[in-house]
Amino acid sequence: MKRNEKTCSTGRGAAAFLVAAAILAHAPMPAVAQQFSADLVARKDEATTMVGTLRVSHQKVRIEAMALPDGFFLIDMVKPAAVFVRPGAHVFMDARQSSPLTRMFVPVDPDDPCRQWQAIAQLSAPVDLATWHCQRDGEGAIGGRNTDVYRIEAPSGLSFTGWVDREHRFPVQIKTADGTVIAADRIRDEPQPVQTFEVPAGLRKFDPQALIRRIQQSDVWVEPPASQ
């Protein structure tokens, strides 16, 4: 009798384990952005131009733009923050409006990317919700990847359309207000070194406003005449 009871107990335990495994197999798991790198290319009027490179690790991004060869951009969507780093000058500074790339190519929630785009836009200037709109605009295939399309309407020519790849939790293509298409090309899924997304040690933060205040307090500053 004891042997049968032990067998039954073991059977119930195995059954419970199988039920739990089945539940976990179908339970939604938290999605984590992959680590990858890619080339950034711009296409307009049948011309294709290399504009930079892109590296992504979870909620962090590094963008190296061809137009700014003396530095690179670092984006951290957890804070959120975006800075431009110039190792040669031993300084870094808030990116603000240095490049529209930092306001477009950021990790997003595929189910609600508007929150991340709005948060990064606010780093450049306060977002007026009366003129800034973001909404889903269907689906599309980009380079064999299924994407969700979102349209962002913003003032000052900052409107754009983004194609979000759910697998990478990242926009793989952006179309700007002037019709330029910027795409993450040749995506390579590969581990990214942690230090790639950190400001190198020994750099000081450059504050343009502090520089202006110092100039105003110096002998070279001339107060502009009052308007009549």
C-alpha positions as CSV (number, residue, x, y, z in Angstrom):
1,M,0.0,0.0,0.0
2,K,2.8,2.4,0.9
3,R,4.5,1.5,-2.4
4,N,1.3,2.4,-4.3
5,E,0.9,5.7,-2.4
6,K,4.5,6.6,-3.2
7,T,3.9,5.8,-6.9
8,C,0.7,7.9,-7.0
9,S,2.5,10.8,-5.2
10,T,5.3,10.7,-7.8
11,G,2.8,10.6,-10.6
12,R,0.9,13.6,-9.3
13,G,4.2,15.5,-9.0
14,A,5.2,14.7,-12.6
15,A,1.7,15.8,-13.8
16,A,2.0,19.1,-11.9
17,F,5.4,19.7,-13.4
18,L,4.0,19.1,-16.9
19,V,1.1,21.4,-16.3
20,A,3.4,24.2,-15.0
21,A,5.7,23.7,-18.0
22,A,2.8,24.0,-20.4
23,I,1.6,27.2,-18.7
24,L,5.1,28.8,-18.8
25,A,5.5,27.8,-22.4
26,H,2.4,29.8,-23.4
27,A,2.9,32.7,-21.0
28,P,4.1,36.0,-22.5
29,M,7.8,36.5,-21.8
30,P,9.3,40.0,-21.4
31,A,10.9,41.0,-24.7
32,V,14.5,42.4,-24.6
33,A,16.0,44.3,-27.5
34,Q,18.7,42.4,-29.2
35,Q,22.3,43.4,-29.6
36,F,23.2,44.3,-33.2
37,S,25.0,46.6,-35.5
38,A,24.0,48.1,-38.9
39,D,25.0,50.6,-41.5
40,L,22.9,53.7,-41.9
41,V,22.2,54.6,-45.5
42,A,20.1,57.4,-47.0
43,R,18.2,57.1,-50.3
44,K,16.7,60.0,-52.2
45,D,16.1,60.6,-55.9
46,E,17.5,57.2,-56.8
47,A,20.8,58.0,-55.0
48,T,22.1,56.0,-52.1
49,T,24.5,57.5,-49.6
50,M,26.2,56.1,-46.5
51,V,25.4,58.3,-43.6
52,G,26.9,56.4,-40.6
53,T,26.9,53.3,-38.5
54,L,24.6,52.1,-35.8
55,R,25.2,49.9,-32.7
56,V,22.4,48.8,-30.3
57,S,22.5,47.0,-27.0
58,H,19.1,46.7,-25.2
59,Q,18.1,50.3,-24.4
60,K,21.4,51.9,-25.5
61,V,22.5,53.2,-29.0
62,R,25.7,54.5,-30.5
63,I,25.5,56.4,-33.7
64,E,28.6,57.4,-35.7
65,A,27.6,59.9,-38.4
66,M,29.7,60.5,-41.4
67,A,29.0,64.2,-41.2
68,L,30.5,64.4,-37.7
69,P,33.7,62.4,-38.0
70,D,35.3,63.8,-34.8
71,G,32.7,62.2,-32.5
72,F,29.7,59.9,-31.9
73,F,26.3,60.0,-30.3
74,L,25.3,57.9,-27.3
75,I,21.6,57.4,-26.5
76,D,20.3,55.9,-23.3
77,M,16.5,55.4,-23.3
78,V,16.4,54.3,-19.6
79,K,17.3,57.9,-18.4
80,P,16.5,59.1,-21.2
81,A,19.6,60.9,-22.4
82,A,21.4,61.7,-25.7
83,V,25.0,63.1,-25.8
84,F,27.6,63.9,-28.4
85,V,31.0,62.7,-27.5
86,R,34.3,64.2,-28.9
87,P,37.1,62.1,-27.6
88,G,39.8,64.1,-29.4
89,A,38.6,67.3,-27.7
90,H,38.2,65.4,-24.3
91,V,34.6,66.7,-24.0
92,F,31.0,65.5,-24.4
93,M,27.8,67.5,-24.5
94,D,24.0,67.1,-24.6
95,A,23.0,66.2,-28.2
96,R,19.8,68.3,-28.2
97,Q,19.3,69.2,-31.9
98,S,22.8,68.2,-33.2
99,S,21.3,65.4,-35.4
100,P,17.8,64.3,-36.2
101,L,19.2,60.7,-36.2
102,T,19.1,60.7,-32.3
103,R,15.4,61.5,-32.3
104,M,14.5,58.7,-34.8
105,F,16.7,55.7,-34.3
106,V,16.0,54.7,-30.7
107,P,14.9,51.4,-29.1
108,V,11.1,51.3,-28.8
109,D,8.2,49.2,-27.5
110,P,6.7,47.6,-30.6
111,D,3.3,47.9,-29.1
112,D,3.7,51.6,-28.2
113,P,6.7,53.2,-29.8
114,C,5.2,56.7,-29.6
115,R,6.2,56.9,-25.9
116,Q,9.9,56.5,-26.7
117,W,9.9,58.9,-29.7
118,Q,8.1,61.5,-27.6
119,A,10.5,61.1,-24.7
120,I,13.6,61.5,-26.9
121,A,12.0,64.5,-28.7
122,Q,11.6,66.3,-25.4
123,L,15.3,66.2,-24.9
124,S,15.7,68.6,-27.8
125,A,12.9,71.0,-27.0
126,P,9.6,70.8,-25.0
127,V,7.0,68.8,-27.0
128,D,3.7,70.6,-27.6
129,L,1.2,67.8,-27.5
130,A,-1.2,70.0,-29.5
131,T,1.1,69.8,-32.5
132,W,3.0,66.5,-31.9
133,H,1.1,63.4,-32.9
134,C,2.0,59.7,-33.4
135,Q,-0.2,56.9,-34.6
136,R,0.0,53.5,-36.2
137,D,-0.4,53.5,-40.0
138,G,-0.5,49.8,-41.0
139,E,2.2,47.3,-41.7
140,G,5.0,46.9,-44.2
141,A,7.9,44.7,-45.2
142,I,11.4,46.1,-45.2
143,G,14.3,44.0,-46.4
144,G,12.3,40.8,-45.7
145,R,11.3,41.9,-42.2
146,N,7.7,42.4,-41.1
147,T,7.3,45.9,-39.6
148,D,4.6,48.1,-38.1
149,V,4.4,51.5,-39.6
150,Y,4.0,54.6,-37.4
151,R,3.5,58.2,-38.6
152,I,4.8,61.1,-36.5
153,E,3.5,64.6,-37.2
154,A,5.6,67.4,-35.6
155,P,6.3,71.1,-36.2
156,S,9.5,72.6,-37.7
157,G,9.9,69.8,-40.3
158,L,10.5,67.1,-37.7
159,S,7.7,64.9,-39.0
160,F,8.7,61.4,-40.1
161,T,7.4,57.9,-40.7
162,G,9.0,54.9,-38.9
163,W,9.0,51.2,-39.7
164,V,9.4,49.2,-36.5
165,D,10.9,45.7,-36.6
166,R,9.3,43.8,-33.7
167,E,12.1,41.3,-33.5
168,H,14.8,43.9,-32.9
169,R,12.4,46.4,-31.1
170,F,13.8,49.1,-33.3
171,P,12.9,51.3,-36.3
172,V,14.7,49.8,-39.3
173,Q,13.6,52.5,-41.7
174,I,12.7,56.2,-41.4
175,K,11.2,58.5,-44.0
176,T,11.7,62.2,-43.2
177,A,9.5,65.1,-44.2
178,D,11.5,65.9,-47.3
179,G,11.2,62.4,-48.6
180,T,14.6,61.1,-47.6
181,V,14.6,57.4,-46.6
182,I,17.2,56.4,-44.0
183,A,17.5,52.7,-43.4
184,A,19.4,50.4,-41.1
185,D,21.1,48.3,-43.7
186,R,23.0,45.0,-43.3
187,I,21.8,44.3,-39.8
188,R,24.2,42.0,-38.0
189,D,23.0,40.3,-34.8
190,E,26.1,40.2,-32.6
191,P,27.2,41.0,-29.0
192,Q,28.2,44.6,-28.4
193,P,31.0,45.5,-25.9
194,V,29.6,47.4,-22.9
195,Q,32.2,50.2,-23.2
196,T,30.9,51.0,-26.7
197,F,28.0,52.8,-25.0
198,E,29.8,54.6,-22.3
199,V,31.4,58.1,-22.3
200,P,35.2,57.4,-22.1
201,A,36.8,58.2,-18.7
202,G,38.5,61.6,-18.3
203,L,36.1,63.6,-20.5
204,R,34.5,66.7,-19.2
205,K,31.0,67.8,-20.0
206,F,30.8,70.9,-22.1
207,D,28.1,73.4,-21.2
208,P,27.4,76.0,-23.9
209,Q,25.3,78.1,-21.5
210,A,28.1,78.2,-19.0
211,L,30.5,79.4,-21.8
212,I,28.0,82.2,-22.7
213,R,27.7,83.2,-19.0
214,R,31.5,83.4,-18.8
215,I,31.7,85.6,-21.9
216,Q,29.0,87.9,-20.6
217,Q,31.0,88.4,-17.5
218,S,34.2,89.2,-19.4
219,D,35.5,92.4,-20.9
220,V,34.8,91.3,-24.4
221,W,31.0,91.2,-23.9
222,V,29.0,94.1,-25.3
223,E,25.4,94.4,-24.2
224,P,23.1,94.6,-27.2
225,P,21.2,97.9,-27.5
226,A,17.7,98.0,-26.2
227,S,15.0,97.8,-28.9
228,Q,13.2,101.0,-29.4
